[in-house]
Amino acid sequence: MRTNMRLLVAGLILTIACVARAQDLAKPMVLVASPDLAGPYSHTALIVVPMGDRHIGFILNRATESRLATLFPEHAPSAKVTDPLFYGGPEAAGAVFALLRRDPGQPSIRLFDDLFVTGNGKSIDRIIEQTPNDARYFAGFVGWTAGELAKEIEAGYWYVGAPDAALVFRKDTDGMWEELLQATKRIRADAAPGYAAAFAGDFSKAILPRR
């Protein structure tokens, strides 16, 4: 009887864990690279959202030396953008995407809350001309096929936390990965073991984002 009971409990735990993972991956999230993750995503922090059964994201802490004014010298308003262009990821790396905290009109995608993204050239030109520093500009994005992100998280490549739009617009991103990593350690130490607990980590409460 005890053996059967243990098997039943183990089965219930496994079922709950699987359901929690499926539900969590259907939500926007922040990914923090594990210290052991090597390669192009080493020491990165990303904002990630589901797109059907796939996911897209933008690397938040890879500022480049490029400026929009240099890339688009024929577009004079681009000189008003004070921040550098950020490397968002390898997908469509030749395209520019603008993330901002208001609806820029169609075509655009609402990522979560009041955070939107557009890759439409006319929309981006209008943002630059009217409110150039209300957006952060990224070259490219990161994409995951169906089930790919779940496998990476299961393999321990990423720590997962609740999204925070303030991270997208943080001025100094040099120490972002280290701070978020420490935040995940504190959250994991305080939370019960398990993926669902790790996912519930709210980085905005664990660190004070620099403006």
C-alpha positions as CSV (number, residue, x, y, z in Angstrom):
1,M,0.0,0.0,0.0
2,R,2.8,2.4,0.9
3,T,4.6,1.7,-2.3
4,N,1.4,2.3,-4.3
5,M,0.8,5.5,-2.4
6,R,4.4,6.7,-3.1
7,L,3.9,5.9,-6.8
8,L,0.6,7.8,-6.8
9,V,2.2,10.9,-5.2
10,A,5.1,10.8,-7.5
11,G,2.8,10.6,-10.5
12,L,0.8,13.5,-9.2
13,I,3.9,15.6,-8.7
14,L,5.1,14.8,-12.2
15,T,1.7,15.7,-13.7
16,I,1.6,19.0,-11.8
17,A,5.1,19.9,-12.8
18,C,4.3,19.2,-16.5
19,V,1.2,21.3,-16.3
20,A,3.0,24.2,-14.6
21,R,5.7,24.2,-17.2
22,A,3.2,24.3,-20.1
23,Q,1.3,27.2,-18.4
24,D,4.4,29.1,-17.5
25,L,5.8,29.0,-21.1
26,A,2.6,30.5,-22.3
27,K,3.4,33.7,-20.4
28,P,5.9,36.5,-21.1
29,M,9.1,36.0,-19.1
30,V,12.7,37.1,-18.5
31,L,15.5,34.6,-19.2
32,V,18.8,34.8,-17.4
33,A,21.6,32.7,-18.8
34,S,23.0,30.1,-16.5
35,P,26.7,30.8,-15.6
36,D,27.6,27.6,-17.4
37,L,25.9,28.6,-20.7
38,A,28.7,29.3,-23.2
39,G,28.6,30.6,-26.8
40,P,26.7,33.7,-28.1
41,Y,24.2,33.7,-25.3
42,S,26.7,33.6,-22.5
43,H,25.9,36.1,-19.7
44,T,22.8,37.4,-21.4
45,A,19.4,38.5,-20.2
46,L,16.4,38.4,-22.5
47,I,12.8,39.4,-22.6
48,V,10.8,36.6,-24.1
49,V,7.1,36.2,-25.2
50,P,5.2,33.3,-26.6
51,M,4.0,33.4,-30.2
52,G,1.6,30.5,-30.6
53,D,3.7,27.4,-29.9
54,R,6.9,29.3,-30.5
55,H,8.8,32.1,-28.7
56,I,10.6,35.2,-29.6
57,G,12.8,37.4,-27.5
58,F,15.3,40.3,-27.4
59,I,18.7,40.3,-25.7
60,L,18.6,43.2,-23.3
61,N,22.3,43.6,-22.4
62,R,24.2,43.6,-25.7
63,A,24.6,47.3,-26.5
64,T,26.6,47.8,-29.8
65,E,28.9,50.6,-30.8
66,S,26.5,51.5,-33.6
67,R,24.2,54.5,-33.6
68,L,21.1,55.0,-35.7
69,A,22.4,58.3,-37.0
70,T,25.4,56.4,-38.4
71,L,23.3,53.6,-39.9
72,F,20.8,55.9,-41.4
73,P,22.7,59.2,-42.2
74,E,20.0,60.2,-44.7
75,H,17.4,60.2,-41.9
76,A,18.3,63.4,-39.9
77,P,15.9,62.7,-37.0
78,S,17.9,59.5,-36.2
79,A,20.6,61.8,-34.7
80,K,18.2,62.6,-31.9
81,V,18.3,59.0,-30.5
82,T,20.8,59.1,-27.6
83,D,21.1,55.4,-26.9
84,P,23.2,53.0,-29.0
85,L,21.6,50.2,-31.1
86,F,21.2,47.0,-29.2
87,Y,21.9,43.5,-30.6
88,G,18.6,41.7,-30.1
89,G,19.6,38.3,-31.6
90,P,20.6,36.5,-34.7
91,E,17.2,36.3,-36.4
92,A,16.7,39.1,-38.9
93,A,19.9,40.7,-37.6
94,G,19.8,43.2,-40.5
95,A,16.4,44.6,-39.4
96,V,15.7,47.2,-36.7
97,F,12.9,46.7,-34.1
98,A,11.6,49.3,-31.7
99,L,10.3,48.4,-28.3
100,L,8.2,51.1,-26.5
101,R,5.7,51.5,-23.8
102,R,2.7,52.6,-25.9
103,D,0.9,51.3,-28.9
104,P,2.6,52.6,-32.0
105,G,-0.2,51.5,-34.2
106,Q,-0.3,48.7,-36.7
107,P,1.7,46.8,-37.6
108,S,2.9,46.0,-34.1
109,I,2.8,43.3,-31.4
110,R,1.8,43.8,-27.8
111,L,4.4,41.9,-25.8
112,F,2.9,42.3,-22.3
113,D,1.2,45.1,-20.4
114,D,2.0,48.4,-22.2
115,L,5.1,47.1,-23.9
116,F,4.9,46.9,-27.8
117,V,7.3,46.0,-30.6
118,T,7.3,47.1,-34.2
119,G,9.6,46.3,-37.1
120,N,7.7,48.4,-39.6
121,G,10.0,51.0,-41.2
122,K,7.4,53.8,-41.4
123,S,6.3,53.3,-37.8
124,I,9.9,53.4,-36.6
125,D,10.6,56.5,-38.6
126,R,7.6,58.1,-37.0
127,I,8.7,57.1,-33.5
128,I,12.1,58.6,-34.1
129,E,10.7,61.8,-35.6
130,Q,8.2,62.3,-32.8
131,T,9.6,60.7,-29.6
132,P,13.0,59.3,-30.5
133,N,14.0,58.3,-27.0
134,D,10.8,56.7,-25.9
135,A,11.9,53.5,-27.6
136,R,14.8,51.1,-27.4
137,Y,16.1,50.0,-30.8
138,F,17.3,46.4,-31.4
139,A,19.0,44.8,-34.4
140,G,17.5,41.3,-34.8
141,F,15.8,39.0,-32.3
142,V,16.0,35.5,-30.8
143,G,13.6,32.8,-32.0
144,W,12.7,29.4,-30.7
145,T,10.7,26.7,-32.5
146,A,7.9,24.7,-30.9
147,G,9.2,22.9,-27.8
148,E,12.8,24.3,-28.2
149,L,12.7,26.7,-25.3
150,A,11.2,24.1,-22.9
151,K,14.1,21.8,-23.7
152,E,16.7,24.5,-23.1
153,I,15.1,25.4,-19.7
154,E,14.9,21.7,-18.8
155,A,18.6,21.4,-19.7
156,G,19.5,24.2,-17.2
157,Y,20.5,26.8,-19.8
158,W,18.2,29.5,-18.4
159,Y,16.8,30.8,-15.2
160,V,13.3,32.1,-15.7
161,G,11.6,35.1,-14.0
162,A,8.6,37.4,-14.3
163,P,8.9,40.1,-17.0
164,D,9.7,43.7,-16.1
165,A,9.5,46.3,-18.9
166,A,11.8,48.6,-16.9
167,L,14.7,46.2,-17.8
168,V,14.1,46.9,-21.5
169,F,14.8,50.6,-21.0
170,R,17.6,50.5,-18.5
171,K,20.4,52.9,-19.3
172,D,23.3,50.9,-17.9
173,T,23.1,47.3,-18.9
174,D,26.7,46.3,-18.2
175,G,25.9,44.7,-14.9
176,M,22.4,43.5,-15.7
177,W,23.2,39.8,-16.0
178,E,25.2,39.7,-12.8
179,E,22.4,41.5,-10.9
180,L,19.6,39.3,-12.3
181,L,21.7,36.2,-11.6
182,Q,22.1,37.2,-7.9
183,A,18.3,38.0,-7.8
184,T,17.5,34.5,-9.1
185,K,19.8,33.0,-6.4
186,R,17.9,34.8,-3.7
187,I,14.5,33.9,-5.2
188,R,15.5,30.2,-5.5
189,A,16.8,30.2,-2.0
190,D,13.5,31.6,-0.6
191,A,11.2,29.5,-2.8
192,A,10.3,25.9,-2.8
193,P,12.2,23.7,-5.2
194,G,10.7,23.4,-8.7
195,Y,10.2,25.1,-12.0
196,A,7.0,26.8,-11.0
197,A,8.6,28.5,-8.0
198,A,11.6,29.6,-10.1
199,F,9.3,31.0,-12.7
200,A,7.5,33.1,-10.1
201,G,10.6,35.1,-9.4
202,D,9.9,38.8,-9.6
203,F,13.2,40.6,-10.5
204,S,11.7,44.0,-10.1
205,K,11.4,43.3,-6.3
206,A,14.8,41.7,-6.1
207,I,16.8,44.5,-7.7
208,L,16.4,48.2,-8.3
209,P,16.7,48.9,-12.1
210,R,18.9,51.8,-13.0
211,R,17.2,54.5,-15.0
